[in-house]
Amino acid sequence: MDLRQGQTPHDQRPSWRQRLRRFGYVPAKDAPSGDVRDRLVPPYAEPSPRLWQVLGVSPVLAERVTRWSGWGGPLLVTLLAGLMRFWNLGSPRAVIFDETYYAKDAWALVHRGFEVNWDKNANDLVLQRHGHLAIPTDAAYVVHPPVGKYVIGLGELMFGFDPFGWRFMTALLGTLSVLMLCRIGRRIFRSTFLGCLAGTLMAVDGLHFVMSRTSLLDGVLMFFVLAAFGCLVVDRDRARERLAAALPVDPDGRVRPDADVADTLRLGLRPWRWAAGLMLGLAIGTKWNGLYILAAFCVMAVLWDVGARKTAGAQHAYVAALKYDTGIAFLTTVPVAIAVYLASWTGWILSPADGTGGYYRNWAATDGRGGAWTFLPDWLRSLWHYEHEVYKFHIGLTQPHTYQSNPWSWIVLGRPVSYFYESPNPGADGCPSDAGQKCAREVLALGTPLLWWAACFAILYVLWRWALRRDWRAGAIACGIAAGYLPWFMYQERTIFLFYAVVFVPFLCLAVAMMIGAIIGPPGSSDTRRLIGASSAGVLVLLIAWNFIYFWPLYTGTAIPIDSWRSRMWLDTWV
């Protein structure tokens, strides 16, 4: 006789899935049913008719506004972002932070095809002579691929070898990235409002703003990563539309799952994946950490294919995805990315191999003679040696720097990087004549604090949505953050900086927008719930915008009294 009364028999204890229900877990069997088309290709949300009635808008005009808002809203947000980023772009008229490398390397690349060694006083000469100085011929050893510098150099070719010229393309790409994020957010959330909100948040993020106004490589990398993500999102929709179109329709006009179709349908060449491969190749050709993003995005895309086939009724979704999707997914990303990367070195490859060309260009003909790989072209062996030396440099870079920071502190903005600092006297360089003491004039690569601190909670929210609610949108956002952020934890002893985080800023903004959408309330919520949620969300967005305005002088190098500067140093580590 069992005397343990009141205990649940082992075979009747709740499963781990049942125990997770209290945290919001939704088992697969409880997933929404009905028309599979709506699950494969969810419709876009439209404003409530009550909103138009309150605003006094006629149904015809309301329909027209709704139709045009998909592009009109993002373009308005982009216009705002562009005005801010291009306003007084040439200020400070100085070579700030690592512009001392990339601005000059870009100028050499677009003229000689490889980087060169400049004189120590080259920065001063560039500013004094408005860029009119001879380009040296001695090749320089540089540790980043050429794509980002070619992008910067394109602006210099158009507008001259001066601060405006070398910042133009990063400002342009920063502005276009806002447009892309609006459209990407609209597509994944199926909401023009949430898409525009994500873009607006990035438009007023201080780190993205500063990186858009500085000729560094990380802003260029961010653009290509976001473009690749957008291409994969469009490809996801196109593939699911094709699946939905191939599924049978029942007598009631509803699309039903079909195992035969879902397990055997070929989805074609998928041009948007080719475009994603191109963008990822350009990302790797800008900075090597694009490799981690390539790997993460490839896994994400394959899992999307599995999910689509499952939704369509596949009985063996993983086998079908492996058979029909994985091969083309690999061919359209990895080989394309490698080809684009190699093509980006064309200027170096075509430079002379007699010692007057790019750095290490003649290695195969000199120190690299002999060995088992001599059947390969000399340029390829020389390039491989160059890359190997660069890899050794990167993993061994531990030289201390005043503004280096550990990646653990990035998400809370522990140690921002000061790109430029001056202390002008009253009446000089914008310092008010009645300041009474010297002013501070700084360009600080600092994310908008309230946005980033809100993002800490938003990350937890999207992880919950992904793990327990099986929300693909949250998983995609989490993948973008993880791909740009987590690899740096493997190099905690290396000299690294907070501004590297600009690569995953778009995904932080998507996370915050998703959280704000949840705060506002899901469709069907009561008016009271929506009113409270909208008011709370509005207050948060306004506070973030105010926070950006408050720190505007530190983002633009505007001279302010030293006491005003001190009042903005919220953490001791910001000084």
C-alpha positions in Angstrom: 0.0 0.0 0.0 1.4 3.4 -1.0 1.2 5.7 2.0 2.4 8.8 0.1 -1.0 10.4 -0.2 -1.6 13.6 -2.0 1.4 13.1 -4.4 0.9 12.9 -8.2 1.9 9.6 -9.7 5.0 9.9 -11.8 3.2 9.2 -15.0 0.6 11.9 -14.2 3.1 14.7 -13.4 2.9 17.6 -15.8 5.4 17.6 -18.6 8.0 20.3 -18.9 5.9 21.9 -21.6 2.9 22.0 -19.3 5.0 23.5 -16.5 6.2 26.2 -18.9 2.6 27.3 -19.6 2.7 29.5 -16.6 5.5 31.5 -18.3 3.5 31.8 -21.6 4.6 28.7 -23.5 2.3 27.8 -26.4 2.6 24.1 -27.5 2.6 23.4 -31.2 -0.8 21.7 -31.0 -2.3 24.9 -29.7 -1.0 26.9 -32.6 -3.7 28.9 -34.5 -5.5 26.9 -37.1 -7.7 28.0 -40.0 -6.5 29.3 -43.4 -2.9 28.3 -43.8 -2.3 31.3 -46.2 -2.8 33.7 -43.3 -0.2 31.8 -41.3 2.3 31.6 -44.1 1.7 35.2 -45.3 0.0 37.2 -42.6 -1.9 40.3 -43.8 -0.7 43.8 -42.9 -2.5 45.6 -40.1 -4.7 48.5 -41.0 -5.7 51.5 -38.8 -9.1 51.1 -37.1 -12.0 52.7 -38.9 -12.8 54.4 -35.6 -9.5 56.3 -35.9 -10.5 57.8 -39.2 -13.9 58.7 -37.9 -12.5 60.5 -34.9 -10.1 62.4 -37.3 -13.0 63.2 -39.6 -11.3 61.5 -42.6 -13.5 60.2 -45.4 -13.3 56.5 -46.3 -11.9 57.3 -49.7 -9.1 59.5 -48.3 -8.5 57.0 -45.5 -8.0 54.2 -48.0 -5.6 56.4 -50.0 -3.6 57.4 -46.9 -3.3 53.8 -45.8 -2.1 52.7 -49.3 0.6 55.3 -49.5 1.7 55.2 -45.9 3.7 52.0 -46.5 6.3 54.2 -48.3 5.2 57.6 -47.2 5.8 57.0 -43.5 9.3 55.5 -44.0 10.3 58.3 -46.3 9.3 61.0 -43.9 11.3 59.3 -41.1 14.2 59.0 -43.5 14.0 62.7 -44.4 14.2 63.6 -40.7 17.2 61.3 -40.2 18.9 62.7 -43.3 18.5 66.3 -42.3 20.0 65.6 -38.9 22.9 63.6 -40.3 23.9 66.0 -43.2 23.4 69.2 -41.1 26.8 70.8 -40.7 28.4 67.5 -41.7 31.9 69.0 -42.2 32.1 70.0 -38.5 34.3 69.6 -36.7 36.7 70.5 -39.4 39.3 68.1 -38.2 40.5 64.5 -38.6 38.7 62.9 -35.6 39.6 59.6 -34.0 40.2 56.8 -36.6 39.4 59.0 -39.5 43.2 59.5 -39.4 43.4 56.0 -41.0 40.3 55.4 -43.1 40.0 58.9 -44.7 43.5 58.7 -46.0 43.4 55.0 -46.9 40.3 55.6 -48.8 41.9 58.4 -50.8 44.9 56.2 -51.6 42.7 53.3 -52.6 40.5 55.1 -55.1 43.7 56.6 -56.7 46.3 53.8 -56.4 44.4 50.6 -55.6 46.2 50.1 -52.3 46.9 51.9 -49.1 50.1 53.9 -48.6 52.2 55.3 -45.8 51.5 59.0 -45.1 53.7 61.6 -43.5 53.1 62.2 -39.8 51.9 65.7 -40.5 49.6 64.6 -43.4 46.4 65.4 -41.4 47.4 69.0 -41.0 48.4 69.3 -44.6 45.1 67.8 -45.8 43.1 70.4 -43.9 45.4 73.3 -44.8 45.6 72.5 -48.5 42.0 71.3 -48.8 43.2 67.9 -49.8 45.5 69.0 -52.6 48.7 67.1 -51.8 50.6 64.3 -53.4 49.8 60.7 -52.6 52.8 58.7 -51.4 53.8 55.6 -53.2 55.1 53.5 -50.3 52.6 50.7 -49.6 51.2 50.5 -46.1 50.3 47.5 -43.9 46.6 47.7 -43.0 44.5 45.2 -41.2 41.0 45.7 -42.6 39.6 44.7 -46.1 39.1 47.4 -48.6 35.3 47.6 -49.2 34.5 50.2 -46.5 37.4 52.3 -47.6 36.2 52.3 -51.2 32.8 53.4 -50.0 34.4 56.3 -48.1 36.6 57.1 -51.1 33.6 57.4 -53.3 32.4 60.4 -51.2 35.9 61.9 -51.4 35.9 61.6 -55.2 32.6 63.4 -55.4 33.1 66.1 -52.8 36.8 66.4 -52.2 39.4 65.2 -49.8 38.1 67.1 -46.8 35.8 66.3 -43.8 32.6 66.6 -45.7 33.9 64.5 -48.5 35.1 61.6 -46.3 32.0 61.7 -44.2 29.5 61.9 -47.0 29.0 58.2 -47.8 28.7 57.2 -44.1 26.1 59.8 -43.7 24.3 58.6 -46.8 24.4 55.0 -45.7 23.3 55.9 -42.2 20.3 57.7 -43.6 19.4 54.9 -46.0 19.7 52.4 -43.2 16.9 54.2 -41.4 14.7 53.8 -44.5 15.6 50.1 -44.7 14.8 49.6 -41.0 11.4 51.2 -41.4 10.6 48.9 -44.3 12.1 45.8 -42.7 10.2 46.5 -39.4 7.0 47.1 -41.4 7.4 43.7 -43.1 8.2 41.6 -40.1 5.7 43.3 -37.8 3.1 43.7 -40.5 2.6 47.2 -39.2 3.6 50.4 -40.8 3.4 52.1 -37.4 5.9 49.7 -35.7 8.2 49.8 -38.7 8.3 53.6 -38.7 8.8 53.5 -35.0 11.8 51.2 -35.3 13.3 53.6 -37.9 12.6 56.6 -35.8 14.3 55.1 -32.8 17.4 54.5 -34.8 17.2 58.0 -36.3 17.5 59.3 -32.7 20.1 56.9 -31.4 23.3 58.7 -30.6 25.7 56.0 -31.5 24.1 55.4 -34.9 24.0 59.2 -35.4 27.7 59.8 -34.6 28.8 56.8 -36.6 26.8 58.2 -39.6 28.8 61.4 -39.3 32.2 59.9 -39.0 34.2 58.0 -41.6 34.8 54.8 -39.8 34.2 51.3 -41.1 31.6 50.1 -38.6 28.8 52.2 -39.9 29.4 50.8 -43.4 29.4 47.3 -42.0 26.1 48.0 -40.2 24.5 49.1 -43.5 25.5 45.9 -45.4 24.5 43.6 -42.5 21.0 45.3 -42.3 20.7 45.1 -46.1 21.5 41.4 -46.0 18.9 40.9 -43.2 16.3 42.7 -45.2 17.0 40.6 -48.3 16.5 37.4 -46.3 13.3 38.8 -44.8 11.9 39.5 -48.3 13.1 36.1 -49.5 11.2 34.5 -46.5 8.0 36.2 -47.6 8.5 35.3 -51.3 9.1 31.6 -50.4 6.1 31.4 -48.2 3.9 33.1 -50.8 5.0 30.4 -53.3 4.2 27.6 -50.8 0.8 29.1 -50.1 0.0 29.4 -53.8 0.8 25.7 -54.3 -1.4 24.4 -51.5 -4.9 23.1 -52.3 -8.0 25.1 -51.6 -11.0 23.4 -49.9 -14.6 23.9 -51.0 -15.0 26.8 -48.5 -12.1 28.7 -50.3 -9.6 28.2 -47.5 -6.0 27.1 -48.1 -5.3 23.8 -46.3 -2.0 22.1 -45.4 -0.8 19.4 -47.8 2.1 17.1 -46.9 2.9 16.2 -50.5 3.3 19.8 -51.6 5.2 20.9 -48.5 7.6 18.0 -48.6 8.4 18.2 -52.3 7.9 21.8 -53.6 11.0 23.4 -55.1 11.2 27.1 -54.4 13.4 28.1 -57.3 16.6 30.2 -57.5 15.4 32.8 -54.9 17.1 36.0 -56.2 16.7 37.7 -52.8 19.1 35.2 -51.4 21.6 36.0 -54.1 21.3 39.6 -53.1 21.8 38.7 -49.4 25.0 36.8 -50.4 26.2 39.9 -52.2 25.5 42.1 -49.1 27.2 39.6 -46.8 30.2 39.5 -49.1 30.4 43.3 -48.9 30.1 43.1 -45.1 33.0 40.7 -44.8 34.9 42.9 -47.2 34.4 45.8 -44.8 35.4 44.0 -41.6 36.0 40.4 -40.8 33.4 40.1 -38.1 30.9 39.9 -41.0 31.9 36.2 -41.1 30.0 35.6 -37.8 27.0 37.3 -39.2 27.2 35.3 -42.4 27.1 32.0 -40.3 24.3 33.2 -38.1 22.1 34.4 -41.0 22.6 31.2 -42.9 21.4 29.1 -40.0 18.5 31.5 -39.5 17.4 31.3 -43.1 17.5 27.5 -43.1 15.3 27.4 -40.0 12.9 29.7 -41.7 12.6 27.3 -44.5 11.9 24.4 -42.1 9.3 26.5 -40.3 7.6 27.4 -43.6 7.4 23.8 -44.7 6.0 22.7 -41.3 3.3 25.3 -41.5 2.4 24.1 -45.0 1.9 20.6 -43.6 5.3 18.9 -44.2 5.7 15.6 -42.4 9.5 15.6 -42.8 10.2 19.4 -42.8 13.9 19.1 -41.9 14.5 16.5 -44.6 12.6 18.5 -47.2 14.5 21.7 -46.3 17.8 19.8 -46.4 17.0 18.4 -49.8 15.4 21.4 -51.5 16.5 24.5 -49.7 19.9 24.1 -47.9 21.9 23.6 -51.1 20.7 26.7 -52.8 20.9 28.6 -49.5 24.6 27.6 -49.4 25.3 28.4 -53.0 23.7 31.8 -52.9 25.5 33.0 -49.8 28.9 31.4 -49.0 30.4 31.2 -52.5 28.8 34.5 -53.5 30.2 36.2 -50.4 33.7 34.7 -51.0 33.6 35.8 -54.7 32.6 39.3 -53.7 35.3 39.4 -51.0 38.0 38.4 -53.5 36.7 40.9 -56.1 37.0 43.7 -53.5 40.8 43.2 -53.6 41.0 43.8 -57.3 43.0 47.0 -56.9 45.6 45.3 -54.8 45.7 42.2 -57.1 46.2 44.4 -60.2 49.0 46.5 -58.5 52.6 45.7 -59.6 54.2 42.6 -58.1 57.7 44.0 -58.3 57.7 45.7 -54.9 56.0 48.9 -56.0 52.5 47.6 -55.6 50.4 46.8 -52.5 51.8 45.5 -49.3 52.9 41.9 -49.5 51.8 41.9 -53.2 55.2 40.4 -54.2 55.4 37.9 -51.3 54.9 34.8 -53.4 57.7 35.9 -55.8 60.1 36.6 -52.9 59.8 35.1 -49.4 57.0 32.7 -50.5 58.9 30.9 -53.3 58.7 27.1 -53.2 56.4 24.9 -51.2 53.4 22.7 -51.9 51.0 25.5 -53.1 53.0 26.9 -56.0 50.4 25.7 -58.5 48.2 28.5 -57.3 48.5 32.0 -58.8 51.1 34.2 -57.1 48.5 36.9 -56.3 46.3 34.3 -54.4 49.2 33.0 -52.4 50.4 36.5 -51.6 46.8 37.5 -50.6 46.5 34.4 -48.4 49.8 35.3 -46.6 48.6 38.8 -46.1 45.3 37.6 -44.6 47.2 35.2 -42.3 49.4 38.1 -41.0 46.3 40.2 -40.4 44.7 37.4 -38.5 47.7 37.1 -36.2 47.5 40.9 -35.7 43.9 40.8 -34.7 44.1 38.0 -32.2 47.2 39.5 -30.6 45.9 43.1 -30.3 46.1 43.7 -26.6 47.7 47.1 -26.4 45.8 49.2 -23.8 43.7 52.2 -25.0 42.1 54.9 -23.0 38.6 54.2 -24.4 38.7 50.4 -24.7 35.9 48.6 -23.0 34.7 45.1 -22.2 31.7 43.9 -24.2 29.8 43.2 -21.0 29.5 46.9 -20.5 28.4 47.8 -24.0 24.7 47.2 -23.6 24.6 49.7 -20.7 26.9 52.2 -22.4 29.7 51.7 -19.8 32.5 53.3 -21.7 31.8 55.4 -24.8 34.5 56.6 -27.1 35.4 60.3 -27.4 36.2 61.0 -31.0 37.0 64.7 -30.6 37.5 67.1 -27.7 38.5 70.8 -27.5 38.2 73.5 -24.8 37.6 76.7 -26.7 37.8 80.0 -24.9 34.8 82.3 -24.5 33.9 83.9 -27.8 35.8 81.3 -29.9 34.6 78.3 -31.8 31.0 78.7 -30.7 31.7 79.1 -27.1 29.4 81.9 -25.7 31.3 85.1 -25.0 29.6 85.3 -21.6 30.5 81.7 -20.6 32.9 83.0 -18.0 35.2 80.0 -18.5 36.3 77.6 -21.2 33.7 75.5 -23.0 33.7 71.9 -23.9 33.4 70.8 -27.5 33.2 67.0 -27.9 32.0 64.3 -30.3 31.1 61.3 -28.1 30.2 58.0 -29.6 27.4 57.4 -27.0 24.1 55.7 -27.7 21.0 57.5 -26.5 21.0 56.2 -22.9 17.3 55.8 -22.4 17.0 53.9 -25.7 19.8 51.5 -24.8 18.6 51.0 -21.2 15.1 50.3 -22.5 16.7 47.9 -25.0 18.0 45.8 -22.0 14.4 45.0 -21.1 13.4 44.6 -24.8 16.1 41.9 -25.3 14.6 40.0 -22.4 11.2 40.4 -23.9 12.2 39.1 -27.4 14.0 36.2 -25.8 10.8 35.3 -24.0 8.8 35.7 -27.1 11.2 33.5 -29.1 11.7 30.7 -26.5 8.1 30.4 -25.1 5.8 32.0 -27.6 7.6 30.6 -30.7 7.6 34.0 -32.3 9.8 34.0 -35.4 10.1 37.8 -35.3 11.6 37.7 -31.9 14.0 35.0 -33.0 15.1 37.0 -36.0 15.8 40.1 -33.9 17.6 38.0 -31.3 19.7 36.4 -34.0 20.8 39.9 -35.3 21.7 41.0 -31.9 23.6 37.8 -31.0 25.5 37.7 -34.4 26.8 41.3 -33.9 27.4 41.1 -30.1 28.2 37.7 -28.8 31.4 37.0 -30.9 33.2 39.8 -29.1 33.0 37.9 -25.8 35.6 35.5 -27.2 38.0 38.5 -27.4 37.6 40.1 -24.0 41.4 40.5 -23.6 41.6 42.2 -27.0 41.5 46.0 -27.5 37.9 46.6 -28.5 35.5 49.5 -28.3 31.8 50.2 -27.7 31.3 51.7 -31.1 31.6 48.2 -32.6 28.1 47.7 -31.2 26.6 49.9 -34.0 26.4 46.8 -36.1 23.5 45.5 -33.9 21.8 48.8 -33.2 19.1 48.2 -35.9 18.1 45.0 -34.1 18.0 46.8 -30.7 15.6 49.3 -32.2 13.5 46.5 -33.6 13.4 44.9 -30.2 12.3 48.1 -28.5 9.7 48.7 -31.2 8.4 45.2 -30.6 8.2 45.7 -26.9 6.4 49.1 -27.4 3.9 47.3 -29.6 3.2 44.9 -26.7 2.9 47.8 -24.3 0.2 49.4 -26.6 -1.7 46.1 -26.6 -2.6 43.4 -29.0 -5.5 43.7 -31.5 -8.8 43.3 -29.8 -7.7 44.9 -26.6 -10.3 47.1 -24.8 -10.3 50.8 -25.2 -9.0 51.3 -21.7 -6.2 48.8 -22.2 -5.2 50.6 -25.5 -5.4 54.0 -23.9 -3.2 53.1 -21.0 -0.7 51.2 -23.2 -0.6 54.0 -25.9 0.0 56.6 -23.2 2.8 54.6 -21.6 4.4 53.9 -24.9 4.1 57.5 -26.0 5.8 58.7 -22.8 8.7 56.3 -23.4 9.2 57.4 -27.0 9.1 61.1 -26.1 11.6 60.5 -23.3 14.0 58.8 -25.7 13.6 61.7 -28.2 14.2 64.2 -25.4 17.3 62.3 -24.3 18.7 62.5 -27.8 18.1 66.2 -28.0 19.7 66.6 -24.5 22.9 65.0 -25.7 22.8 66.6 -29.1 25.8 68.9 -28.3 27.9 65.8 -27.5 27.0 64.2 -30.7 27.8 67.2 -33.0 30.8 68.8 -31.4 28.8 71.9 -30.3 30.6 74.1 -27.8 28.7 74.2 -24.4 29.7 75.7 -21.0 31.8 73.2 -19.1 29.1 72.9 -16.4 26.6 71.9 -19.0 29.1 69.3 -20.3 29.6 67.9 -16.8 25.8 67.7 -16.2 25.7 65.3 -19.2 28.4 63.0 -17.8 25.8 60.7 -16.1 28.4 58.0 -15.4 32.0 58.5 -14.2 33.2 56.1 -17.0 31.9 58.6 -19.6 34.6 61.1 -18.8 
